[in-house]
Amino acid sequence: MPISAPKDLSDCRQFFLSPGAAKQRQYEALRAYFVEGRPSAEVARAFGYTPGSFQVLCHHFRREANPVFFLSPKSGPRAQPRKSAARERVVALRKQNDSVYSESIADGRHPLLSL
């Protein structure tokens, strides 16, 4: 996988100033208002909100017990039942100095025999 050229600093800056995703836009607008102390009308205009809708966004944010802007990825399944069962069988065969192929040929289940 090739390493791409680094982004221009102005492109990186635009990522924060003109967010594409709705949640990122809300986050950046609220951050500009609460952290940077910018006036609400200026923030609303800068991020494409009407002054009233930005006030509603601030209202909801202040009353939200645990606001969610960045979601953690959900973990996948921890077990794979079919693989686990096959693995146990393979380990048992190997302990007997046998192989999966010899058992599948004896049972007539070898992929080449079913052609």
N, C-alpha and C positions, 0 to 999 in steps of 0.2 A: 504494500500500500504506500503510494508516494506521499511525501509530506508536502502539503500545499503551502503556497507563499503566505506570509502573514498579512492580515487585513490592514488596510490603511487606518490610521488613528481616527480620521473623520468618520469612516464607516463604523468603527466601534462606538464612537460617540453617538451616532445616529441610532444605534441599537437601543440606547437608553433614552434618547430624547424623542424618538418616534417609534415606540413599541408596537409590534404587530399584533400580538396576542392580547385579548381583552384583559385577562388577569394581570399581565405584565403592565399594561397601560394603567389599570387601577392602582397597582402597587407604586408605580413611578409617580403618578399624580398625588397619591396620598403622602408619599415620601417627600415630594417637593413642598407640600403644604405643611406637614407636621414637623419635618426635620429641618428643611431649609428655611421655613418661616415665610414662604412666599404668599402673597395675598390670594385668597380663594378665587377671585374673579380672574386673576392672571393665570393661575394653574388651570382653571376650567378651560380657558381659551387655548392655552398651550397644548392641552391634551385632548381637545375636541369635545369637551362637555359643555352643556349650558350651565350657567351659574347655579340654577336650581337643582339640576341633576347631580352636580358635584357636591352640593350641600347634603343631598340625600345619601350619596356615597359616603361622605364623612360621618353622617348620622349612623348609618348601618355599621361602619367600621368601628366607631367608638362604643357601640353596644354589643358587638360580636364578642363572645367570650374567647373564642380561639379562631381568629381569622385564618383562612387557608389560601395562600397564594402559590406556594410551592409544594406540590404533592410528592411524597416519597413513593418510589415504585413499589408495587406490591410484589412480594416474593412469590415465586412459583411453587409448585408442589414439591414437597420434600422427598416423597417416596414414588417409585415407579414400580407398581406391583408386578407387571409382566416381566420387566427386566430383573427385578429382585428374584422372582421365582426361577427364571432361567439361570441366573447367576448361581443360585444355590445348587441347581442341578449340575451345572458345569463344574463347580468346586467338588461336588460329590464324585463325579466321574473322574476328575483328575486325581483325586485321592486314591482311586482304584486303579490308577495308571491306565485309564481308558480315555477316550476322547468323545467329544460331542458327535463328530462325524461317524465314528464306528457305531454309536448307538442309533443315530438317525438312519444309517444304512440298514442296520439289523431290523429296525421297526418299519422300514420302507418309507420313511419320511424325508429322505435326503432330497434336496431340491433338484438334483440332476436325475434322480430316478423317477420323478413325477412328470418328466417331459413327454 
